[in-house]
Amino acid sequence: MKTKLDKLLEFPCSFTYKVMGFADPQLVDQALAVVQRHVPGDYMPEVKSSSKGSYHSVSITITATCTEQIETLYHELGKLPLVRMVL
């Protein structure tokens, strides 16, 4: 994936991922496990439910150090079975 993030962002920078998936208690744990594997830290994800409660969105903010790190996390988070979309 070739992006222009390196031209748009000045590293290190704060970067938020919004992970949307099924309303399963493991969604947050799985997303945090992926983030911890690539960018260890103490995270406080923000979780919001959809209007019908079928889906959750989990916002996790990291301190990104390079474009490759951002792209890798998008790819890894998107592979989780409970995830439907990563923004």
C-alpha positions as CSV (number, residue, x, y, z in Angstrom):
1,M,0.0,0.0,0.0
2,K,1.6,3.3,-1.1
3,T,0.2,6.3,0.8
4,K,1.3,9.9,1.1
5,L,1.1,9.8,4.9
6,D,4.8,10.7,5.2
7,K,4.1,14.0,3.4
8,L,1.0,14.7,5.5
9,L,2.2,13.8,8.9
10,E,5.2,14.9,11.0
11,F,6.5,11.9,13.0
12,P,6.2,11.1,15.9
13,C,2.5,12.0,16.0
14,S,-0.7,11.0,17.6
15,F,-2.8,8.7,15.4
16,T,-6.3,7.3,16.1
17,Y,-7.6,4.1,14.7
18,K,-11.4,3.5,14.7
19,V,-12.0,-0.2,14.6
20,M,-15.6,-1.2,13.8
21,G,-16.9,-4.7,14.3
22,F,-19.4,-7.0,15.9
23,A,-20.6,-6.2,19.4
24,D,-18.5,-9.0,21.0
25,P,-16.6,-8.5,24.3
26,Q,-13.5,-9.9,22.7
27,L,-13.4,-7.1,20.0
28,V,-11.6,-4.6,22.3
29,D,-9.2,-7.3,23.6
30,Q,-8.3,-8.5,20.2
31,A,-7.8,-5.0,18.8
32,L,-5.6,-4.0,21.8
33,A,-3.6,-7.2,21.5
34,V,-2.7,-6.2,17.9
35,V,-1.8,-2.7,18.9
36,Q,0.3,-3.9,21.9
37,R,2.2,-6.2,19.6
38,H,3.3,-3.3,17.4
39,V,3.2,-0.3,19.7
40,P,3.4,-1.4,23.3
41,G,1.8,1.1,25.7
42,D,-1.0,1.9,28.2
43,Y,-4.1,2.4,26.1
44,M,-7.6,3.5,27.2
45,P,-9.8,2.6,24.2
46,E,-13.1,4.5,23.7
47,V,-16.0,2.1,22.9
48,K,-19.3,3.2,21.4
49,S,-22.3,1.0,20.5
50,S,-24.4,1.2,17.3
51,S,-28.0,2.3,17.7
52,K,-29.2,-1.3,17.6
53,G,-26.3,-2.6,19.7
54,S,-25.2,-5.0,17.0
55,Y,-21.8,-3.3,16.4
56,H,-19.2,-1.5,18.4
57,S,-16.6,1.1,17.4
58,V,-13.3,1.1,19.3
59,S,-11.1,4.1,19.1
60,I,-7.4,3.6,20.0
61,T,-4.9,6.4,19.8
62,I,-1.2,5.6,19.4
63,T,2.0,7.6,19.0
64,A,3.0,6.7,15.5
65,T,6.7,6.9,14.5
66,C,6.5,6.1,10.8
67,T,4.2,5.5,7.8
68,E,5.0,1.8,7.8
69,Q,3.8,1.4,11.4
70,I,0.4,3.0,10.6
71,E,-0.1,0.9,7.5
72,T,0.9,-2.3,9.3
73,L,-1.6,-1.7,12.0
74,Y,-4.4,-1.0,9.5
75,H,-3.6,-4.3,7.8
76,E,-3.4,-6.3,11.0
77,L,-6.5,-4.8,12.6
78,G,-8.5,-5.4,9.4
79,K,-7.6,-9.2,9.5
80,L,-9.3,-9.7,12.9
81,P,-12.4,-11.9,12.4
82,L,-14.7,-9.7,14.4
83,V,-13.7,-6.5,12.6
84,R,-15.7,-5.2,9.7
85,M,-13.9,-1.9,9.0
86,V,-10.9,0.1,10.2
87,L,-10.8,3.9,9.7
